[in-house]
């Protein structure tokens, strides 16, 4: 099943505020995409001037997502994915990776940015055997996310929840963990949680993030490595655990050794 729209949603496009930088569009800019505005390019360049490693971080997060989804759809046999904080479509989106491994995979994307919504209807299409859907909802409201996702996903069967570089949008750490717990609590035994986010160990990243938070964009909050590990409490971590994202089951042909840890992630199974 695929989306039947042939172009961006004009109603969603009309809601876009191109005068204020937005994280999804800035992330798209760092990845080399074109779905952004001059205000996003300016904010992205200002961030990169202070922390040049942000481009590598963005690419590394996408690569981590790809490796995690390949494992889950392949060896782990997962056929349902709930991808929250989707961002703008780019190469090798979750549904493309999952349905390459398993054409009957079902994927629900969740985001609340009008530009993401506009392009999701046109670009997030899947195989005939599988299903790809999009939910316009906020991570702060897990009840709505779950209710809307249940229209496409069968919550009596395992689901892989993915949160990539999105938990920092929730200012309070306890609230962020409670949201993850609520989402995972609604999923059955045998489900998985794939997660990565930036850590506060790089001084340049910390400073660039501070300046970014003063730009008018929705603020982002870095956390310690120990706090990121806390998101996996009650779950069974797969090897090698919560590690720098480049170290999570790296592809031998592309593996590298970053000089400093700037993001960490892992994949875990719900018992």
C-alpha positions as MATLAB code, in Angstrom:
seq = 'XXXXXXXXXXXXXXXXXXXXXXXXXXXXXXXXXXXXXXXXXXXXXXXXXXXXXXXXXXXXXXXXXXXXXXXXXXXXXXXXXXXXXXXXXXXXXXXXXXXXXXXXXXXXXXXXXXXXXXXXXXXXXXXXXXXXXXXXXXXXXXXXXXXXXXXXXXXXXXXXXXXXXXXXXXXXXXXXXXXXXXXXXXXXXXXXXXXXXXXXXXXXXXXXXXXXXXXXXXXXXXXXXXXXXXXXXXXXXXXXXXXXXXXXXXXXXXXXXXXXXXXXXXXXXXX';
ca = [
       0.000    0.000    0.000;
       1.360    3.450   -0.868;
       0.331    7.021   -0.434;
      -1.691    8.280   -3.392;
      -0.610   11.909   -3.368;
       1.647   13.000   -6.210;
       3.050   16.155   -4.673;
       3.518   18.114   -1.467;
       0.385   18.853    0.564;
      -0.506   22.466   -0.237;
      -2.569   22.868    2.942;
       0.405   21.789    5.064;
       2.742   24.026    3.078;
       0.532   27.016    3.858;
       1.182   26.480    7.586;
       4.972   26.688    7.290;
       6.706   29.597    9.023;
       9.765   30.255    6.869;
      10.877   33.149    9.093;
      11.846   30.937   12.045;
      14.472   28.175   11.837;
      13.174   24.648   12.380;
      15.152   21.613   13.479;
      13.829   19.245   10.786;
      14.748   21.697    8.034;
      18.138   22.481    9.581;
      18.841   18.748    9.861;
      17.897   18.427    6.190;
      20.377   21.187    5.383;
      23.181   19.425    7.269;
      22.427   16.253    5.321;
      22.759   18.149    2.032;
      19.029   18.324    1.311;
      17.113   21.113   -0.423;
      13.936   21.172    1.692;
      14.875   24.179    3.811;
      14.763   27.956    3.815;
      17.433   30.683    4.083;
      16.689   31.053    7.791;
      17.445   27.339    8.267;
      20.645   27.568    6.242;
      21.763   30.528    8.354;
      21.041   28.702   11.609;
      22.730   25.554   10.314;
      25.834   27.440    9.249;
      26.011   29.306   12.551;
      25.885   25.976   14.386;
      28.489   24.407   12.097;
      30.829   27.373   12.522;
      31.008   26.663   16.251;
      30.791   22.868   15.954;
      32.021   21.635   12.543;
      31.338   18.028   13.548;
      27.568   18.484   13.291;
      27.524   17.308    9.671;
      29.285   14.073   10.617;
      26.855   13.673   13.507;
      23.837   14.041   11.216;
      25.220   11.536    8.725;
      26.270    9.188   11.508;
      22.769    9.212   12.971;
      21.273    8.264    9.598;
      23.806    5.465    9.229;
      23.009    4.189   12.725;
      19.291    4.167   11.874;
      20.025    2.162    8.747;
      22.056   -0.482   10.571;
      19.483   -0.779   13.339;
      16.527   -1.148   10.967;
      18.387   -3.688    8.826;
      19.035   -5.803   11.906;
      15.481   -5.487   13.188;
      13.785   -6.257    9.871;
      16.324   -8.964    9.077;
      17.746  -11.047   11.895;
      15.179   -9.944   14.507;
      12.235  -10.529   12.154;
      10.347   -7.333   13.062;
       7.603   -6.405   10.591;
       6.263   -3.216   12.202;
       8.053    0.075   12.819;
       6.981    3.242   14.643;
       9.400    6.012   13.642;
       8.860    9.136   15.762;
      10.581   12.379   14.821;
      10.763   11.318   11.205;
      12.250   14.498    9.800;
      12.225   15.296    6.114;
      12.464   12.387    3.671;
      15.970   11.638    2.453;
      17.836    8.640    1.070;
      17.191    5.303    2.803;
      14.225    6.207    4.966;
      13.041    3.644    7.503;
      10.378    2.149    5.235;
      12.812    1.757    2.334;
      15.327   -0.095    4.491;
      12.743   -2.249    6.262;
      10.784   -3.157    3.129;
      13.988   -3.946    1.272;
      14.528   -6.640    3.902;
      10.844   -7.535    4.300;
       8.448   -6.220    1.618;
       5.433   -6.783    3.890;
       6.752   -4.510    6.641;
       4.408   -1.858    8.018;
       5.820    1.547    8.941;
       4.212    4.519   10.653;
       6.063    7.828   10.658;
       5.269   10.489   13.268;
       6.196   14.172   13.136;
       4.495   17.510   13.679;
       6.271   19.827   11.251;
       4.116   21.105    8.352;
       6.943   20.747    5.824;
       7.544   17.141    6.884;
       3.808   16.492    6.548;
       3.697   18.121    3.121;
       6.490   15.977    1.746;
       5.567   12.808    3.617;
       2.411   12.363    1.570;
       4.422   12.546   -1.633;
       7.635   10.735   -0.741;
       7.004    8.223    2.037;
       5.618    5.496   -0.191;
       6.057    1.783    0.338;
       5.845   -1.577   -1.356;
       2.571   -3.098   -2.554;
       2.917   -5.853    0.031;
       3.548   -3.496    2.945;
       2.080   -0.316    4.394;
       3.576    3.130    4.930;
       1.603    5.755    6.834;
       2.179    9.149    8.421;
       0.784   10.560   11.676;
       0.767   14.286   12.380;
       1.357   14.256   16.151;
       3.696   15.500   18.868;
       6.057   13.311   20.887;
       4.850   15.172   23.991;
       1.482   13.460   23.479;
       2.216    9.715   23.388;
      -1.464    8.861   23.784;
      -2.316   10.471   20.464;
       0.734    8.922   18.820;
      -0.304    5.441   19.933;
      -3.969    5.900   19.095;
      -3.242    7.103   15.571;
      -0.486    4.531   14.958;
      -2.850    1.723   16.002;
      -4.843    2.372   12.839;
      -1.949    0.894   10.874;
       0.051   -1.192   13.346;
      -1.110   -4.284   15.233;
      -0.068   -3.733   18.837;
      -0.579   -7.410   19.648;
       2.513   -8.130   17.511;
       6.088   -6.837   18.025;
       6.821   -3.259   16.981;
      10.170   -1.487   16.705;
      10.041    2.042   18.131;
      12.738    4.355   16.750;
      13.705    7.721   18.247;
      16.702    9.268   16.525;
      18.030   12.644   17.676;
      14.618   13.712   18.955;
      14.447   13.200   22.736;
      16.364   16.443   23.303;
      13.257   18.364   22.265;
      11.796   17.383   25.642;
      13.349   19.696   28.209;
      12.716   17.637   31.329;
      14.654   14.364   31.500;
      12.103   12.617   33.701;
       9.316   13.596   31.305;
      11.340   12.314   28.347;
      11.864    8.960   30.047;
       8.195    8.787   31.026;
       7.187    9.317   27.389;
       9.467    6.514   26.233;
       8.088    4.282   29.000;
       4.517    5.063   27.924;
       5.283    4.240   24.310;
       7.139    1.020   25.093;
       4.514    0.102   27.688;
       1.884   -0.035   24.949;
       3.957   -2.439   22.852;
       3.965   -6.209   23.399;
       6.787   -8.442   24.557;
       9.302   -8.965   21.761;
       9.139   -5.325   20.650;
      12.299   -3.256   20.261;
      13.535    0.241   21.041;
      16.193    1.823   18.781;
      17.474    5.153   20.042;
      20.303    7.635   19.635;
      20.936   11.197   20.712;
      23.720   13.699   21.221;
      25.639   13.852   24.484;
      27.029   16.799   26.418;
      30.667   15.713   26.343;
      31.813   17.914   23.448;
      32.351   21.547   24.478;
      31.890   22.882   20.955;
      28.601   21.037   20.560;
      27.421   22.320   23.939;
      28.230   25.908   22.943;
      26.713   25.582   19.471;
      23.547   24.144   21.018;
      23.376   27.016   23.519;
      23.566   29.558   20.722;
      21.054   27.595   18.646;
      18.599   27.650   21.552;
      18.800   31.455   21.498;
      17.986   31.648   17.769;
      14.216   31.400   18.127;
      14.109   27.742   17.081;
      12.551   25.146   19.367;
      15.322   24.499   21.920;
      17.259   21.250   22.156;
      18.771   19.814   25.326;
      21.908   17.683   25.416;
      22.201   14.968   28.044;
      24.967   12.939   29.638;
      25.891    9.441   28.438;
      24.503    8.065   31.709;
      21.166    9.747   31.080;
      20.929    8.213   27.617;
      21.527    4.772   29.112;
      18.586    5.440   31.420;
      16.177    5.435   28.480;
      16.765    1.677   28.178;
      15.849    0.790   31.764;
      13.734   -2.362   31.918;
      14.769   -3.472   28.431;
      17.296   -6.054   27.262;
      20.113   -4.279   25.460;
      21.528   -5.946   22.380;
      25.287   -6.115   22.000;
      27.325   -3.935   22.102;
      25.017   -1.914   24.404;
      24.758    1.873   24.481;
      27.849    3.047   22.630;
      29.040    5.830   20.326;
      26.795    5.504   17.277;
      29.711    4.720   14.954;
      30.541    1.722   17.173;
      27.104    0.106   17.046;
      27.598   -2.868   14.713;
      29.543   -0.826   12.150;
      29.655   -1.820    8.506;
      33.230   -3.072    7.933;
      33.535   -1.192    4.655;
      32.598    2.173    6.162;
      33.699    1.859    9.790;
      35.732    4.721   11.176;
      36.990    5.779   14.582;
      35.737    9.222   15.667;
      38.171   11.163   17.802;
      35.458   12.189   20.273;
      32.061   10.873   21.306;
      29.285   13.247   20.254;
      26.279   10.887   20.068;
      25.430    7.538   21.584;
      22.782    4.958   20.875;
      21.645    1.393   21.183;
      18.915   -1.135   20.446;
      17.019   -3.094   23.109;
      14.304   -5.754   23.285;
      11.258   -5.631   25.522;
      11.150   -8.871   27.573;
];
